[in-house]
Amino acid sequence: MAGFLDHKVKFVLFCQYSHFGMSVCYGWIIVFAALVSVTCGQREGPTTESEEPWTGRWMPHPPDIESTSKKPEDLHDPKHGVKMGVIAKNCDDAKTNLTLDWDMSPYYYTCYSPLDKFVPNFRLKPILECENIPKHYVAHHECMNNTVEYDRPIPTLLYSFFGAKQMLNLLKIFWHLWCFKGCGTHRPLWPRYGEYKYVPRQRWLHNLEHGAVVMLYHPCVNPFEVKMLKKLVTSCLRRHIITPIPLLDPQRPLALVTWGCRLTMSAVDPKIVATFIKNHALRGPEKYAKDGQYDLGLEVPAEIVSDFDDSELCPKR
């Protein structure tokens, strides 16, 4: 303020000895002082009018308050299409639009013919099927605003059109035409490990990519066989998913699924089960042991067997 008064005195002296005249100069002094007062927010003397607080909306936010809104995270991934493990309501948060994969119908976990349970046939040999998945293939992730369908009950092959050389891209196109809907496009967020009332295929396929073993059983399978298989799987590794699925063949209503392989059976043979797990578990392209974010219908969370990374498979066998 002192600086302003000093300049004001100089301005008066200039007017006094100039040809403008004092009246004109005083007019300019009044205008200049008013501008300074408005600009700097400084008014000499008390104000008689009280300013009413602003009750409208501020854009983008009130003064002296930093905006807490975050920029939308970039979910694009050059290999998978969508980043895995990123909780995003506009894509996949493991809570929104879940009926796209499962309409919550009890059909998927209920046996509607309890008196006609499937009788295990010990003479019917298990069937082991493995697919030769190209080394550079990676899984494609699909957000929860799009449906994902399969043309086979147990999809195991995971594919993608991202991140390979031109020759491989041509091969992928050919492979996709052959695979059609039987391949394994799945959701970005995978289930927590353990036993579920029901988990849709669009979820547990992601666990296969991380090396998990998925145990499937028809709701009408013999409960003794289910109990035996559950005990074997849970004693072999932590990274397992157990869920019913009504799409299995009644002749072989039990199945174990890993990355690229599936074992279907009518009855449980402990030796065959342990051999399958030791030979095919933890073979997914992503060595990732962390639990997922999806837990709808989780009944029994998985427990550590050898260690968190399942360094030793089936340690007691």
N, C-alpha and C positions, 0 to 999 in steps of 0.2 A: 504493500500500500504506500510505503514511503517513497518507493521508486516512482509510483504513479504520480504523487504530489509534486515531486521534483520536476517531472516532465511537464506538469500542468503550469508550474511557474515559468518555465522556459517558454511555453506556448504563449502565455500572457505577455511576456516581454517581447516576443516576436510580433504579436499583434499590435502592440503599442507603437512600435517603430516601423511598422509596415504601412502600406497604402490601403489595406483592407478595411481598417476602422475597427474600433473596439466592439461595436454592436454585432458586426458579422462574426468576429472571432469568438465572442461570448456564446453566440448561437452554436458555433462548431464545438466549443468546449462542452456545452450541455449535451449535445448529441454523442460526442466521444465518451463522456462519462457514463451516459446511459448504456452504451454498447459494452463498455468494460464491466459495468455492474451486472449486466445480464450474462455475459460470457463467463465471468469468473465466479458468479454466484455471490458477489459481495455487494451489500447494500448498506449505505450509511444510515444509521438510525433504526429504531425498532420497527418491526412490521406489525401492522394492525390486523391484517387478514390472516387467518389460519388456513393452511392448505389441507384439503381433504385427501385422505389416502386413496390411492388408485385401487379399485376393486375389480378391474377388468383383467383380461388375460395378457401375459407378457410373452413376447416373442424374442429369442427362443426360450428365455427363462428370466426370472426376476433379477434385477441388478444386484451385484455383489454375491450372487449365488452361482456356483459353477454347475453346469449341466451334468447330471448323473447318467444320462442316456448313453448307451454304448453303440458303436457302429455295428451293423449286422456282420457277423463273422463270415468270412469267405469259406464256403463248404466245398468248393470244387477241389477235386483231387485228380491229378493227371492219369493215375492208374485205375482207381476204383470208380471214378466219376463223382463220388461223394465221399468226404472224409469219414473214416470210421471212428466211433467212440465219441463223437461231438454231439452233445445234447442240444438240439435246436428244434423249437416248436414248429418252425416253418418247414422242417424236413422230418426229423425223427427225435422225439423226446421220450420214447418208450411208454407214453401215456395217452397221446392224442391219436384219434382216428384208428384205434387198434382193431375195430371191427372190420377193417378192410382185409385183414388176414384171418380173423376168427370172429364169427358172429356171436360168440359166447354161448352157442348151442351146446347142451350136454351130450349131443350125439357123438362128439369126438372122444368122450371118455366113459360112455355108458354102454353096458351090454344089455341090449333089449331082449335077449333070449337067455336069461340066467340058467335055465334048465338045460340048455344045449351048449354048454361050454365045450370048446374045442378039445378033443382028446389027443394028447401027445402021441405021435407015432415014432417010436424009437428006431424003427427000421427005415424011416425016411431020412436020407442023408442031408445034412446042411448044404446049402449052396453058397459058394464064395464067388462074388463077382467084383472085378476090379477094372477100372478104366484107365487107359494110358493118357493121363492129362499132360498136355504140352508144358514144358518147363517154364515158359514165359507167360503162361496164362495166369491172370489174376481175377479175383471175383469182382463183379459189378455190384455196386450198392444202389438201391432204389429208395427214394424218399416215400413217406407214408401218404403222399397224394397220388400215387400210382399203384395199380394192382400188380402183383407178381404171381404168375401161375406156372404150373408144371404139368407135363403130360405123362408122368410116371409117378408111382406112389413114393418111391424113395430116390429122390434126386441126389447125386453125389458130385457131379462134375460142375466145377465153377469156372466161369469164363469171363472174358472182358475184351473190349475192342480198344483198350488203352495201353500206351506205353511200350509198344514193340516196334520192330523194324518193318519196312514195307513188305518184305516177303512173308513175314509172320502175319501181317495184317490180312494178306490174301488167304493164308491158311486159316486164320480165325474166321473169316467170312464163310469159307467152305464148312468149317466145323460148326459154326452157328446154324447154318442151313440144315445140317444133319441133326444137330442137337435140338433145335427148335425150343420147346418149352420144358424140356426135361433137364435143362441145365440149372445152375444154381445161383442166379441173381438173388440177392437177399437184402435184408435191412441193414443200415449202418450200425445200429446198436444190437449187441448180442445178449443172450440170456445169462444171468448168473448161473453158476454151475449148481446142479442138484436135481432133485426129483420134483416133478410138476404134476398138477392135475391135467394140464394139457399145454403144449407149446406148439404153435404153428411152424410149419417147415420153413417159412420165410425168415424165421428167427434162428433156429438151431443150425441151419446151414452155415451161418457165420462162425459158429463154434467149431465146425469141422475145419475151417480154414486156419484156426488156431491150434489144431492138433487134437481136438476133443474126440471122445467116443460118445455116440448117441445111442442109447438103448430105446428101441421101439417095441411096443407090444399091442396086439389087438385087444380091445376091451373085453372080448369074450374068451380070451385064452385061459388055460388052466391056471388058477392063482398060485398053485404050488410051483409051477415052472417060472412064473413071474418073480416070485419071491427068491428062488434060487438064482436066477439071472441077475437080479438087483444086488444080491449079496456078493456075487462074483465081480460085478462091475465096480461097485463102491469100494471094494477091497483092493482094486488094481490101480486106480488113479483118482485124483481129485477132479480133474477136468472131464466131467461126464454130465450128460443131460439124460434124464429118464422121463419118457412121456408116452402115453397111449396114442394110438393112431388107428382109426377104423379101416384104413385103406390096404392093410396087409392081407396077403393071401391066407385064407383059412387053413390051408395045408401047412403053411409055414408062417404062423402068426407071431413069431419072435424075430427080431432083427437087431444087429449091431451095425452101426454106420461110422465110418471114418472118412478122411479125405480120400475120395476116389474109390473107396471099397465098401461093400456091404455083405454081411453074412446073414442069411435068412435060415431059420430052423423051425422044426416042429417041436423038438424037445431039447433040453439043455444038456450039453456035454461039457463039463468043466474044463477038460483038457483042451478041447477045440476053442472054447471061449477065451481061455488064457493065452493060447497061442495066437489067436487073431489079434487080441489087444497088444501083445508084445510086438507083433510084426507090423501092425498098421497104425497104432496110436501115435500121436505127436509127430505125424508125418506131414502136417499142413505146411504151406509155404510161409506162414507167419508164426514165428516162435514167440507167442504172446500168451502168458499165463494169467494175466489179470482177469478178474471177474467182469461180467458185463453189467449193463444198467437195466435191462429188462427183467422183471421179476413177477409179472402177473401170473398167478397160479402156483408160485413156488411153495412147496409143502415141506421139503427136507433139504436145507442147504448142504452142499457138498463139504466134506471134511478132508483135511490133509491126510494123505496116506504115507508116502515116503517123505516128501517135502512139498513146498508150495509149487515148485516147478515140475513135480512128478519125475524126478531124476531116475527113479527105479520103478519100473512097471511091475505090478503084481508081485510085490516083495515077499509075500508069504507063499508063493507058488513057484 
